């Protein structure tokens, strides 16, 4: 007969505190005095309560220990240990990076860790990774690499990093020709569980899911979508190094199947022959966001910039390839601002187009938000 409490074929059943108290009371009355009072205001009752509370914690730890052995229930370090058994490791947080052009006077230099920020959000700070020098006697633009101060997907659009935070002699200006390569937060437990399953499916196969899993394993790859055709396929890959992506496609694609895409790199096969391998980047659908808010008090410029930054971060983390960007999905981030009482309206539109939003985003399309295209109207409640 299966046990009423503890581990059984049906799982682990934790003994509740009321049952523990009742059993302790019955044991005391059986072994000491049948008339012993264990009411809460008696000494015996206090002892029963103290022991019952400690016993309850032991039962809960037992349930937690069992859960830590199940990849579907384990959390934190316990989940890390389970995933490591099959070779899946949690992706650590990374900082956003970008290439910049630093304008320096003749023979000027810029020390490591010099700071610049986006004109849209002064709190979006990037620092130089190495010292930057201009050996010419003339004013020059010198290329450098910068990294965000904070880990996570810190977003900066092209030509928006132009505010100098730490002035230095001879440093005349700065700009970023391209968007920042987004970083990431520590991988969540849910994401790690899903990736573990993907990698288990990927072992020794060249199926669609296996190929997606292998591409997602590459450093910097954030999302993958594969469109299959007759004897060909197109991989839409967001993030990651182009050559690494092509090499993974070559190694894992089925024989006789052609890769199609807008980006092509030559890959050397094991016999020394060179073959072209292609893929594409997701199609970005630039959207403008028009929000009408009712507030307790008006947001100042810094608060507005911070709210826009939160919206972009939220969209980046929650709207994936092929997802329809329903306006209602933005309510959580809006109501995280204490001053906001109500969102009267939230409207999405295509940037530079009168066409309506597509009703169903295709698997290779991604809604793209830019802080310059977020328009917020404020109405203070009387």
Phi, psi and omega in degrees: 000129183297147180293144177289320181241157177086206186274131177214182178296339180270357181121201182249123180250117182280135178285126182281162187294329179294320177294319179298315179299316181297317181293321177295318178298315179298321180293318179296315181292329180285323187261343182246299184201123180300338182261008181298127179273130178242032176295156185302333184268008178257162178299315179299321179295322178294318179297316178302316182296317181295311181294322180297321181294317178294320179295320178301319180297324178295316177299317181293324177294324176298317178296320179294322178297317179296319180296327182291348178265359180248118183299337179280346183239337183296153180225159172056227185294328177297319177293321177303315182295319179294316181294327180296334179299330180250015173083020176252127183237142182298133176285127182277160180299144177229154180266146175295147180230156175203154174270136181232160172248114181263125179270115182239144173290167181303132178060020179270158176224155180237121185290160174300149178072019172288141190252142172221161184220167178284143177292337179283329183211107185295341180277353177274092188253139175234147180234150180289142182275332180221171175290141180246129184235148170243104182279352181279152175285350182256162176295133184221157169263120183246131180283140178213166177245140179232156180229146182293149177294325184249145175288152179119179183280073177281117189259131173224123179283157179306138176068017179256346178273088186222014182250117181280124180268320181245090182301145180214144182303126179091351177272108189261340181176173181203148174207161177241113183296332183233162175300155177293145170280112191293140173275199180204160173277170172305138181299134181287162178301316181299316180295321180295320179299314181296319181292325176300316179295319179299317183289328176294323177291330187287338188301117173071020182229164175233031178287172180302312182294323179295317180296319177299317181296319181292322177293321180293339179287342182291146180298127177091349180283126185254331182201152181219138172223138182239126175256120183264142175233193179278110182062025178201165173204158175240125176262122175261113187239125178262119181083175177091162180281134185299313183294320178298320179297315181296323179294319178294320178298318182294315183293327190253352180285150177295154178297139176080002180259135183263141174267138182237142177172175182273345180247126183230137175224145176283136179236135181271123179281172183296336179270006178092349178287151181251129181235143176280135177235135187235153171205177180228159171270154177302152177275116180276129177256100182290129183238146170255146185240124182242115186239133176245117187244148169249128189230162173288320179211153185291142176281136176278181186297319180294320179294321177296316179297320179294321179295317178297320179296321177297320180298316181294316178298318181296316179297320180297319185277339189242342179254112186258178178305131177082355180283139173280127184277073179298132180304327183296342180291346182269356181303316182304318182286327179294315184279002171283346176274117186300333183284341185279125178264322185202147172259101185294319178205148175225115183237136176250139178220156172289138177285129177069022181214146176268357180292144177290162176297143176298139181290327179228112177291137177287162185299339181257008180257144182225127175295131185237125181248144178230135183301332178289345180252021174252116184246122185240120174261134183245134176230117182278129181293140180292000000 
